[in-house]
Amino acid sequence: MLTFFVQIKCQLGKSYDVANKLADAEIASEIYSTAGDFDLLAKFYVPTGTDVGHFVNEKVQNIPGIQDTRTIITFKAF
């Protein structure tokens, strides 16, 4: 499995809507609200070999209310 995180910046007033739509899609293992430049942090697990860019583009960025994303690829959990 490949693990990665996506920081999500939402349109003003849309953070809870985006978090709920992301949860309803059942594609993220965890979703957190955050402070700072981004509003949400979502953790994803996908099968090894999955094109992460394609996954984020088709499954995450098309959720209404998302303004910007930043993907963080991970290597190893300690």
PDB file of N, CA, C and O in Angstrom:
ATOM      1  N   MET A   1       0.839  -1.180   0.000  1.00  0.00           N
ATOM      2  CA  MET A   1       0.000   0.000   0.000  1.00  0.00           C
ATOM      3  C   MET A   1       0.885   1.244   0.000  1.00  0.00           C
ATOM      4  O   MET A   1       1.963   1.263   0.594  1.00  0.00           O
ATOM      5  N   LEU A   2       0.414   2.251  -0.661  1.00  0.00           N
ATOM      6  CA  LEU A   2       1.076   3.546  -0.713  1.00  0.00           C
ATOM      7  C   LEU A   2       0.280   4.509   0.145  1.00  0.00           C
ATOM      8  O   LEU A   2      -0.938   4.614   0.002  1.00  0.00           O
ATOM      9  N   THR A   3       0.965   5.216   1.038  1.00  0.00           N
ATOM     10  CA  THR A   3       0.316   6.179   1.922  1.00  0.00           C
ATOM     11  C   THR A   3       0.718   7.578   1.501  1.00  0.00           C
ATOM     12  O   THR A   3       1.889   7.840   1.226  1.00  0.00           O
ATOM     13  N   PHE A   4      -0.255   8.480   1.450  1.00  0.00           N
ATOM     14  CA  PHE A   4       0.053   9.886   1.177  1.00  0.00           C
ATOM     15  C   PHE A   4      -0.993  10.766   1.840  1.00  0.00           C
ATOM     16  O   PHE A   4      -2.081  10.318   2.202  1.00  0.00           O
ATOM     17  N   PHE A   5      -0.629  12.024   1.986  1.00  0.00           N
ATOM     18  CA  PHE A   5      -1.496  13.007   2.601  1.00  0.00           C
ATOM     19  C   PHE A   5      -1.800  14.102   1.587  1.00  0.00           C
ATOM     20  O   PHE A   5      -0.987  14.397   0.711  1.00  0.00           O
ATOM     21  N   VAL A   6      -2.982  14.699   1.716  1.00  0.00           N
ATOM     22  CA  VAL A   6      -3.332  15.844   0.872  1.00  0.00           C
ATOM     23  C   VAL A   6      -3.803  16.967   1.780  1.00  0.00           C
ATOM     24  O   VAL A   6      -4.762  16.814   2.537  1.00  0.00           O
ATOM     25  N   GLN A   7      -3.111  18.100   1.693  1.00  0.00           N
ATOM     26  CA  GLN A   7      -3.564  19.305   2.369  1.00  0.00           C
ATOM     27  C   GLN A   7      -4.555  19.978   1.430  1.00  0.00           C
ATOM     28  O   GLN A   7      -4.305  20.085   0.229  1.00  0.00           O
ATOM     29  N   ILE A   8      -5.668  20.428   1.973  1.00  0.00           N
ATOM     30  CA  ILE A   8      -6.742  20.976   1.140  1.00  0.00           C
ATOM     31  C   ILE A   8      -7.093  22.377   1.611  1.00  0.00           C
ATOM     32  O   ILE A   8      -7.390  22.598   2.785  1.00  0.00           O
ATOM     33  N   LYS A   9      -7.054  23.319   0.674  1.00  0.00           N
ATOM     34  CA  LYS A   9      -7.515  24.682   0.934  1.00  0.00           C
ATOM     35  C   LYS A   9      -8.913  24.790   0.336  1.00  0.00           C
ATOM     36  O   LYS A   9      -9.125  24.492  -0.840  1.00  0.00           O
ATOM     37  N   CYS A  10      -9.854  25.218   1.154  1.00  0.00           N
ATOM     38  CA  CYS A  10     -11.256  25.297   0.727  1.00  0.00           C
ATOM     39  C   CYS A  10     -11.652  26.746   0.423  1.00  0.00           C
ATOM     40  O   CYS A  10     -11.024  27.693   0.896  1.00  0.00           O
ATOM     41  N   GLN A  11     -12.689  26.883  -0.362  1.00  0.00           N
ATOM     42  CA  GLN A  11     -13.285  28.202  -0.551  1.00  0.00           C
ATOM     43  C   GLN A  11     -13.850  28.640   0.792  1.00  0.00           C
ATOM     44  O   GLN A  11     -14.222  27.802   1.614  1.00  0.00           O
ATOM     45  N   LEU A  12     -13.917  29.944   1.018  1.00  0.00           N
ATOM     46  CA  LEU A  12     -14.392  30.463   2.294  1.00  0.00           C
ATOM     47  C   LEU A  12     -15.769  29.900   2.642  1.00  0.00           C
ATOM     48  O   LEU A  12     -16.691  29.921   1.826  1.00  0.00           O
ATOM     49  N   GLY A  13     -15.885  29.403   3.861  1.00  0.00           N
ATOM     50  CA  GLY A  13     -17.148  28.872   4.344  1.00  0.00           C
ATOM     51  C   GLY A  13     -17.494  27.470   3.867  1.00  0.00           C
ATOM     52  O   GLY A  13     -18.601  26.995   4.120  1.00  0.00           O
ATOM     53  N   LYS A  14     -16.579  26.801   3.185  1.00  0.00           N
ATOM     54  CA  LYS A  14     -16.880  25.487   2.601  1.00  0.00           C
ATOM     55  C   LYS A  14     -16.124  24.326   3.245  1.00  0.00           C
ATOM     56  O   LYS A  14     -16.254  23.192   2.785  1.00  0.00           O
ATOM     57  N   SER A  15     -15.348  24.570   4.284  1.00  0.00           N
ATOM     58  CA  SER A  15     -14.514  23.515   4.875  1.00  0.00           C
ATOM     59  C   SER A  15     -15.328  22.312   5.339  1.00  0.00           C
ATOM     60  O   SER A  15     -14.964  21.170   5.058  1.00  0.00           O
ATOM     61  N   TYR A  16     -16.424  22.561   6.045  1.00  0.00           N
ATOM     62  CA  TYR A  16     -17.223  21.445   6.551  1.00  0.00           C
ATOM     63  C   TYR A  16     -17.925  20.707   5.416  1.00  0.00           C
ATOM     64  O   TYR A  16     -18.060  19.484   5.463  1.00  0.00           O
ATOM     65  N   ASP A  17     -18.372  21.437   4.401  1.00  0.00           N
ATOM     66  CA  ASP A  17     -18.992  20.798   3.240  1.00  0.00           C
ATOM     67  C   ASP A  17     -17.991  19.879   2.540  1.00  0.00           C
ATOM     68  O   ASP A  17     -18.314  18.745   2.189  1.00  0.00           O
ATOM     69  N   VAL A  18     -16.784  20.380   2.344  1.00  0.00           N
ATOM     70  CA  VAL A  18     -15.745  19.586   1.671  1.00  0.00           C
ATOM     71  C   VAL A  18     -15.390  18.365   2.511  1.00  0.00           C
ATOM     72  O   VAL A  18     -15.272  17.263   1.977  1.00  0.00           O
ATOM     73  N   ALA A  19     -15.220  18.548   3.814  1.00  0.00           N
ATOM     74  CA  ALA A  19     -14.882  17.421   4.689  1.00  0.00           C
ATOM     75  C   ALA A  19     -15.975  16.358   4.652  1.00  0.00           C
ATOM     76  O   ALA A  19     -15.679  15.164   4.600  1.00  0.00           O
ATOM     77  N   ASN A  20     -17.223  16.780   4.678  1.00  0.00           N
ATOM     78  CA  ASN A  20     -18.338  15.818   4.633  1.00  0.00           C
ATOM     79  C   ASN A  20     -18.403  15.090   3.297  1.00  0.00           C
ATOM     80  O   ASN A  20     -18.661  13.887   3.266  1.00  0.00           O
ATOM     81  N   LYS A  21     -18.174  15.796   2.196  1.00  0.00           N
ATOM     82  CA  LYS A  21     -18.202  15.155   0.874  1.00  0.00           C
ATOM     83  C   LYS A  21     -17.040  14.173   0.732  1.00  0.00           C
ATOM     84  O   LYS A  21     -17.185  13.100   0.145  1.00  0.00           O
ATOM     85  N   LEU A  22     -15.904  14.551   1.271  1.00  0.00           N
ATOM     86  CA  LEU A  22     -14.740  13.664   1.229  1.00  0.00           C
ATOM     87  C   LEU A  22     -15.007  12.410   2.064  1.00  0.00           C
ATOM     88  O   LEU A  22     -14.669  11.301   1.649  1.00  0.00           O
ATOM     89  N   ALA A  23     -15.607  12.586   3.231  1.00  0.00           N
ATOM     90  CA  ALA A  23     -15.950  11.441   4.085  1.00  0.00           C
ATOM     91  C   ALA A  23     -16.997  10.556   3.415  1.00  0.00           C
ATOM     92  O   ALA A  23     -16.896   9.331   3.467  1.00  0.00           O
ATOM     93  N   ASP A  24     -17.994  11.165   2.792  1.00  0.00           N
ATOM     94  CA  ASP A  24     -19.044  10.404   2.111  1.00  0.00           C
ATOM     95  C   ASP A  24     -18.486   9.580   0.950  1.00  0.00           C
ATOM     96  O   ASP A  24     -19.010   8.511   0.635  1.00  0.00           O
ATOM     97  N   ALA A  25     -17.421  10.078   0.314  1.00  0.00           N
ATOM     98  CA  ALA A  25     -16.814   9.364  -0.808  1.00  0.00           C
ATOM     99  C   ALA A  25     -16.048   8.119  -0.334  1.00  0.00           C
ATOM    100  O   ALA A  25     -15.734   7.240  -1.137  1.00  0.00           O
ATOM    101  N   GLU A  26     -15.753   8.048   0.960  1.00  0.00           N
ATOM    102  CA  GLU A  26     -15.053   6.903   1.558  1.00  0.00           C
ATOM    103  C   GLU A  26     -13.741   6.563   0.851  1.00  0.00           C
ATOM    104  O   GLU A  26     -13.439   5.396   0.598  1.00  0.00           O
ATOM    105  N   ILE A  27     -12.970   7.605   0.537  1.00  0.00           N
ATOM    106  CA  ILE A  27     -11.676   7.386  -0.110  1.00  0.00           C
ATOM    107  C   ILE A  27     -10.515   7.743   0.812  1.00  0.00           C
ATOM    108  O   ILE A  27      -9.387   7.314   0.573  1.00  0.00           O
ATOM    109  N   ALA A  28     -10.772   8.519   1.859  1.00  0.00           N
ATOM    110  CA  ALA A  28      -9.731   8.916   2.807  1.00  0.00           C
ATOM    111  C   ALA A  28      -9.870   8.087   4.076  1.00  0.00           C
ATOM    112  O   ALA A  28     -10.980   7.786   4.515  1.00  0.00           O
ATOM    113  N   SER A  29      -8.734   7.722   4.660  1.00  0.00           N
ATOM    114  CA  SER A  29      -8.800   6.959   5.910  1.00  0.00           C
ATOM    115  C   SER A  29      -9.009   7.887   7.101  1.00  0.00           C
ATOM    116  O   SER A  29      -9.629   7.494   8.089  1.00  0.00           O
ATOM    117  N   GLU A  30      -8.498   9.116   7.017  1.00  0.00           N
ATOM    118  CA  GLU A  30      -8.656  10.099   8.082  1.00  0.00           C
ATOM    119  C   GLU A  30      -8.751  11.483   7.466  1.00  0.00           C
ATOM    120  O   GLU A  30      -8.122  11.763   6.446  1.00  0.00           O
ATOM    121  N   ILE A  31      -9.538  12.345   8.090  1.00  0.00           N
ATOM    122  CA  ILE A  31      -9.696  13.730   7.639  1.00  0.00           C
ATOM    123  C   ILE A  31      -9.648  14.617   8.870  1.00  0.00           C
ATOM    124  O   ILE A  31     -10.402  14.403   9.820  1.00  0.00           O
ATOM    125  N   TYR A  32      -8.768  15.612   8.864  1.00  0.00           N
ATOM    126  CA  TYR A  32      -8.609  16.520   9.994  1.00  0.00           C
ATOM    127  C   TYR A  32      -8.809  17.965   9.538  1.00  0.00           C
ATOM    128  O   TYR A  32      -8.437  18.325   8.422  1.00  0.00           O
ATOM    129  N   SER A  33      -9.395  18.785  10.400  1.00  0.00           N
ATOM    130  CA  SER A  33      -9.397  20.226  10.163  1.00  0.00           C
ATOM    131  C   SER A  33      -8.068  20.748  10.704  1.00  0.00           C
ATOM    132  O   SER A  33      -7.567  20.253  11.714  1.00  0.00           O
ATOM    133  N   THR A  34      -7.505  21.740  10.037  1.00  0.00           N
ATOM    134  CA  THR A  34      -6.202  22.270  10.423  1.00  0.00           C
ATOM    135  C   THR A  34      -6.217  23.789  10.397  1.00  0.00           C
ATOM    136  O   THR A  34      -7.093  24.402   9.787  1.00  0.00           O
ATOM    137  N   ALA A  35      -5.247  24.384  11.061  1.00  0.00           N
ATOM    138  CA  ALA A  35      -5.053  25.827  11.027  1.00  0.00           C
ATOM    139  C   ALA A  35      -3.864  26.123  10.119  1.00  0.00           C
ATOM    140  O   ALA A  35      -3.012  25.260   9.910  1.00  0.00           O
ATOM    141  N   GLY A  36      -3.806  27.312   9.590  1.00  0.00           N
ATOM    142  CA  GLY A  36      -2.681  27.691   8.745  1.00  0.00           C
ATOM    143  C   GLY A  36      -3.115  27.918   7.311  1.00  0.00           C
ATOM    144  O   GLY A  36      -4.235  28.356   7.048  1.00  0.00           O
ATOM    145  N   ASP A  37      -2.217  27.616   6.390  1.00  0.00           N
ATOM    146  CA  ASP A  37      -2.473  27.878   4.972  1.00  0.00           C
ATOM    147  C   ASP A  37      -3.520  26.954   4.367  1.00  0.00           C
ATOM    148  O   ASP A  37      -4.139  27.297   3.360  1.00  0.00           O
ATOM    149  N   PHE A  38      -3.728  25.782   4.970  1.00  0.00           N
ATOM    150  CA  PHE A  38      -4.703  24.824   4.460  1.00  0.00           C
ATOM    151  C   PHE A  38      -5.753  24.551   5.531  1.00  0.00           C
ATOM    152  O   PHE A  38      -5.484  24.690   6.724  1.00  0.00           O
ATOM    153  N   ASP A  39      -6.939  24.165   5.102  1.00  0.00           N
ATOM    154  CA  ASP A  39      -8.068  23.968   6.009  1.00  0.00           C
ATOM    155  C   ASP A  39      -8.241  22.517   6.461  1.00  0.00           C
ATOM    156  O   ASP A  39      -8.704  22.265   7.574  1.00  0.00           O
ATOM    157  N   LEU A  40      -7.875  21.573   5.612  1.00  0.00           N
ATOM    158  CA  LEU A  40      -8.069  20.156   5.896  1.00  0.00           C
ATOM    159  C   LEU A  40      -6.796  19.386   5.571  1.00  0.00           C
ATOM    160  O   LEU A  40      -5.999  19.795   4.727  1.00  0.00           O
ATOM    161  N   LEU A  41      -6.626  18.261   6.262  1.00  0.00           N
ATOM    162  CA  LEU A  41      -5.553  17.314   5.973  1.00  0.00           C
ATOM    163  C   LEU A  41      -6.192  15.942   5.887  1.00  0.00           C
ATOM    164  O   LEU A  41      -6.839  15.491   6.832  1.00  0.00           O
ATOM    165  N   ALA A  42      -6.011  15.280   4.755  1.00  0.00           N
ATOM    166  CA  ALA A  42      -6.609  13.957   4.547  1.00  0.00           C
ATOM    167  C   ALA A  42      -5.502  12.939   4.298  1.00  0.00           C
ATOM    168  O   ALA A  42      -4.526  13.217   3.601  1.00  0.00           O
ATOM    169  N   LYS A  43      -5.675  11.754   4.880  1.00  0.00           N
ATOM    170  CA  LYS A  43      -4.720  10.658   4.726  1.00  0.00           C
ATOM    171  C   LYS A  43      -5.345   9.599   3.826  1.00  0.00           C
ATOM    172  O   LYS A  43      -6.502   9.215   4.002  1.00  0.00           O
ATOM    173  N   PHE A  44      -4.562   9.140   2.865  1.00  0.00           N
ATOM    174  CA  PHE A  44      -5.048   8.166   1.898  1.00  0.00           C
ATOM    175  C   PHE A  44      -4.130   6.957   1.845  1.00  0.00           C
ATOM    176  O   PHE A  44      -2.916   7.072   2.018  1.00  0.00           O
ATOM    177  N   TYR A  45      -4.722   5.801   1.604  1.00  0.00           N
ATOM    178  CA  TYR A  45      -4.009   4.567   1.300  1.00  0.00           C
ATOM    179  C   TYR A  45      -4.508   4.089  -0.057  1.00  0.00           C
ATOM    180  O   TYR A  45      -5.713   3.961  -0.269  1.00  0.00           O
ATOM    181  N   VAL A  46      -3.590   3.830  -0.967  1.00  0.00           N
ATOM    182  CA  VAL A  46      -3.958   3.292  -2.283  1.00  0.00           C
ATOM    183  C   VAL A  46      -3.037   2.118  -2.586  1.00  0.00           C
ATOM    184  O   VAL A  46      -1.941   2.036  -2.032  1.00  0.00           O
ATOM    185  N   PRO A  47      -3.461   1.217  -3.451  1.00  0.00           N
ATOM    186  CA  PRO A  47      -2.603   0.094  -3.814  1.00  0.00           C
ATOM    187  C   PRO A  47      -1.289   0.568  -4.445  1.00  0.00           C
ATOM    188  O   PRO A  47      -1.257   1.561  -5.172  1.00  0.00           O
ATOM    189  N   THR A  48      -0.217  -0.155  -4.155  1.00  0.00           N
ATOM    190  CA  THR A  48       1.072   0.141  -4.770  1.00  0.00           C
ATOM    191  C   THR A  48       0.914   0.144  -6.284  1.00  0.00           C
ATOM    192  O   THR A  48       0.245  -0.721  -6.850  1.00  0.00           O
ATOM    193  N   GLY A  49       1.522   1.103  -6.922  1.00  0.00           N
ATOM    194  CA  GLY A  49       1.427   1.218  -8.373  1.00  0.00           C
ATOM    195  C   GLY A  49       0.356   2.191  -8.828  1.00  0.00           C
ATOM    196  O   GLY A  49       0.290   2.526 -10.011  1.00  0.00           O
ATOM    197  N   THR A  50      -0.484   2.652  -7.910  1.00  0.00           N
ATOM    198  CA  THR A  50      -1.520   3.625  -8.254  1.00  0.00           C
ATOM    199  C   THR A  50      -0.860   4.946  -8.629  1.00  0.00           C
ATOM    200  O   THR A  50       0.096   5.370  -7.979  1.00  0.00           O
ATOM    201  N   ASP A  51      -1.354   5.585  -9.651  1.00  0.00           N
ATOM    202  CA  ASP A  51      -0.885   6.908 -10.050  1.00  0.00           C
ATOM    203  C   ASP A  51      -1.511   7.927  -9.103  1.00  0.00           C
ATOM    204  O   ASP A  51      -2.688   8.263  -9.237  1.00  0.00           O
ATOM    205  N   VAL A  52      -0.723   8.418  -8.142  1.00  0.00           N
ATOM    206  CA  VAL A  52      -1.230   9.322  -7.119  1.00  0.00           C
ATOM    207  C   VAL A  52      -1.755  10.617  -7.728  1.00  0.00           C
ATOM    208  O   VAL A  52      -2.805  11.111  -7.317  1.00  0.00           O
ATOM    209  N   GLY A  53      -1.047  11.166  -8.689  1.00  0.00           N
ATOM    210  CA  GLY A  53      -1.498  12.396  -9.337  1.00  0.00           C
ATOM    211  C   GLY A  53      -2.856  12.227  -9.985  1.00  0.00           C
ATOM    212  O   GLY A  53      -3.722  13.095  -9.873  1.00  0.00           O
ATOM    213  N   HIS A  54      -3.036  11.124 -10.653  1.00  0.00           N
ATOM    214  CA  HIS A  54      -4.316  10.818 -11.300  1.00  0.00           C
ATOM    215  C   HIS A  54      -5.416  10.649 -10.244  1.00  0.00           C
ATOM    216  O   HIS A  54      -6.521  11.165 -10.410  1.00  0.00           O
ATOM    217  N   PHE A  55      -5.112   9.928  -9.163  1.00  0.00           N
ATOM    218  CA  PHE A  55      -6.067   9.706  -8.080  1.00  0.00           C
ATOM    219  C   PHE A  55      -6.513  11.044  -7.483  1.00  0.00           C
ATOM    220  O   PHE A  55      -7.710  11.293  -7.338  1.00  0.00           O
ATOM    221  N   VAL A  56      -5.557  11.896  -7.141  1.00  0.00           N
ATOM    222  CA  VAL A  56      -5.886  13.192  -6.533  1.00  0.00           C
ATOM    223  C   VAL A  56      -6.697  14.040  -7.506  1.00  0.00           C
ATOM    224  O   VAL A  56      -7.672  14.680  -7.112  1.00  0.00           O
ATOM    225  N   ASN A  57      -6.302  14.046  -8.756  1.00  0.00           N
ATOM    226  CA  ASN A  57      -7.004  14.829  -9.777  1.00  0.00           C
ATOM    227  C   ASN A  57      -8.451  14.387  -9.948  1.00  0.00           C
ATOM    228  O   ASN A  57      -9.349  15.225 -10.031  1.00  0.00           O
ATOM    229  N   GLU A  58      -8.684  13.087 -10.002  1.00  0.00           N
ATOM    230  CA  GLU A  58     -10.034  12.574 -10.273  1.00  0.00           C
ATOM    231  C   GLU A  58     -10.901  12.406  -9.032  1.00  0.00           C
ATOM    232  O   GLU A  58     -12.115  12.601  -9.097  1.00  0.00           O
ATOM    233  N   LYS A  59     -10.292  12.044  -7.898  1.00  0.00           N
ATOM    234  CA  LYS A  59     -11.079  11.704  -6.713  1.00  0.00           C
ATOM    235  C   LYS A  59     -11.175  12.823  -5.682  1.00  0.00           C
ATOM    236  O   LYS A  59     -12.155  12.906  -4.942  1.00  0.00           O
ATOM    237  N   VAL A  60     -10.164  13.679  -5.633  1.00  0.00           N
ATOM    238  CA  VAL A  60     -10.133  14.704  -4.589  1.00  0.00           C
ATOM    239  C   VAL A  60     -10.437  16.091  -5.158  1.00  0.00           C
ATOM    240  O   VAL A  60     -11.364  16.760  -4.701  1.00  0.00           O
ATOM    241  N   GLN A  61      -9.667  16.518  -6.142  1.00  0.00           N
ATOM    242  CA  GLN A  61      -9.779  17.893  -6.621  1.00  0.00           C
ATOM    243  C   GLN A  61     -11.114  18.217  -7.273  1.00  0.00           C
ATOM    244  O   GLN A  61     -11.433  19.393  -7.445  1.00  0.00           O
ATOM    245  N   ASN A  62     -11.893  17.230  -7.636  1.00  0.00           N
ATOM    246  CA  ASN A  62     -13.187  17.509  -8.270  1.00  0.00           C
ATOM    247  C   ASN A  62     -14.308  17.714  -7.245  1.00  0.00           C
ATOM    248  O   ASN A  62     -15.451  17.951  -7.635  1.00  0.00           O
ATOM    249  N   ILE A  63     -14.008  17.629  -5.949  1.00  0.00           N
ATOM    250  CA  ILE A  63     -15.013  17.878  -4.921  1.00  0.00           C
ATOM    251  C   ILE A  63     -15.309  19.373  -4.892  1.00  0.00           C
ATOM    252  O   ILE A  63     -14.388  20.177  -4.754  1.00  0.00           O
ATOM    253  N   PRO A  64     -16.575  19.759  -5.018  1.00  0.00           N
ATOM    254  CA  PRO A  64     -16.925  21.187  -5.010  1.00  0.00           C
ATOM    255  C   PRO A  64     -16.493  21.861  -3.708  1.00  0.00           C
ATOM    256  O   PRO A  64     -16.657  21.297  -2.627  1.00  0.00           O
ATOM    257  N   GLY A  65     -15.949  23.053  -3.816  1.00  0.00           N
ATOM    258  CA  GLY A  65     -15.525  23.820  -2.653  1.00  0.00           C
ATOM    259  C   GLY A  65     -14.033  23.784  -2.402  1.00  0.00           C
ATOM    260  O   GLY A  65     -13.531  24.520  -1.553  1.00  0.00           O
ATOM    261  N   ILE A  66     -13.304  22.927  -3.138  1.00  0.00           N
ATOM    262  CA  ILE A  66     -11.852  22.868  -2.987  1.00  0.00           C
ATOM    263  C   ILE A  66     -11.218  23.925  -3.880  1.00  0.00           C
ATOM    264  O   ILE A  66     -11.513  24.021  -5.071  1.00  0.00           O
ATOM    265  N   GLN A  67     -10.346  24.708  -3.277  1.00  0.00           N
ATOM    266  CA  GLN A  67      -9.658  25.775  -4.002  1.00  0.00           C
ATOM    267  C   GLN A  67      -8.253  25.369  -4.428  1.00  0.00           C
ATOM    268  O   GLN A  67      -7.791  25.737  -5.508  1.00  0.00           O
ATOM    269  N   ASP A  68      -7.566  24.594  -3.555  1.00  0.00           N
ATOM    270  CA  ASP A  68      -6.177  24.226  -3.834  1.00  0.00           C
ATOM    271  C   ASP A  68      -5.826  22.977  -3.035  1.00  0.00           C
ATOM    272  O   ASP A  68      -6.449  22.696  -2.011  1.00  0.00           O
ATOM    273  N   THR A  69      -4.834  22.233  -3.498  1.00  0.00           N
ATOM    274  CA  THR A  69      -4.347  21.065  -2.763  1.00  0.00           C
ATOM    275  C   THR A  69      -2.832  21.021  -2.799  1.00  0.00           C
ATOM    276  O   THR A  69      -2.191  21.598  -3.677  1.00  0.00           O
ATOM    277  N   ARG A  70      -2.281  20.323  -1.823  1.00  0.00           N
ATOM    278  CA  ARG A  70      -0.846  20.026  -1.801  1.00  0.00           C
ATOM    279  C   ARG A  70      -0.715  18.568  -1.385  1.00  0.00           C
ATOM    280  O   ARG A  70      -1.187  18.184  -0.315  1.00  0.00           O
ATOM    281  N   THR A  71      -0.085  17.759  -2.212  1.00  0.00           N
ATOM    282  CA  THR A  71       0.066  16.333  -1.951  1.00  0.00           C
ATOM    283  C   THR A  71       1.427  16.061  -1.336  1.00  0.00           C
ATOM    284  O   THR A  71       2.449  16.567  -1.799  1.00  0.00           O
ATOM    285  N   ILE A  72       1.421  15.245  -0.274  1.00  0.00           N
ATOM    286  CA  ILE A  72       2.651  14.876   0.417  1.00  0.00           C
ATOM    287  C   ILE A  72       2.781  13.357   0.330  1.00  0.00           C
ATOM    288  O   ILE A  72       1.981  12.617   0.902  1.00  0.00           O
ATOM    289  N   ILE A  73       3.800  12.910  -0.393  1.00  0.00           N
ATOM    290  CA  ILE A  73       4.067  11.485  -0.536  1.00  0.00           C
ATOM    291  C   ILE A  73       4.926  11.049   0.659  1.00  0.00           C
ATOM    292  O   ILE A  73       5.868  11.745   1.039  1.00  0.00           O
ATOM    293  N   THR A  74       4.594   9.899   1.243  1.00  0.00           N
ATOM    294  CA  THR A  74       5.370   9.395   2.375  1.00  0.00           C
ATOM    295  C   THR A  74       6.175   8.171   1.957  1.00  0.00           C
ATOM    296  O   THR A  74       5.851   7.489   0.985  1.00  0.00           O
ATOM    297  N   PHE A  75       7.230   7.916   2.720  1.00  0.00           N
ATOM    298  CA  PHE A  75       8.105   6.799   2.423  1.00  0.00           C
ATOM    299  C   PHE A  75       8.005   5.678   3.451  1.00  0.00           C
ATOM    300  O   PHE A  75       7.871   4.511   3.082  1.00  0.00           O
ATOM    301  N   LYS A  76       8.070   6.019   4.738  1.00  0.00           N
ATOM    302  CA  LYS A  76       8.082   5.004   5.781  1.00  0.00           C
ATOM    303  C   LYS A  76       7.476   5.567   7.064  1.00  0.00           C
ATOM    304  O   LYS A  76       7.732   6.711   7.439  1.00  0.00           O
ATOM    305  N   ALA A  77       6.681   4.754   7.717  1.00  0.00           N
ATOM    306  CA  ALA A  77       6.133   5.133   9.022  1.00  0.00           C
ATOM    307  C   ALA A  77       7.033   4.579  10.113  1.00  0.00           C
ATOM    308  O   ALA A  77       7.496   3.442  10.017  1.00  0.00           O
ATOM    309  N   PHE A  78       7.283   5.359  11.136  1.00  0.00           N
ATOM    310  CA  PHE A  78       8.141   4.919  12.250  1.00  0.00           C
ATOM    311  C   PHE A  78       7.315   4.758  13.504  1.00  0.00           C
ATOM    312  O   PHE A  78       7.848   4.394  14.552  1.00  0.00           O
TER     313      PHE A  78
END
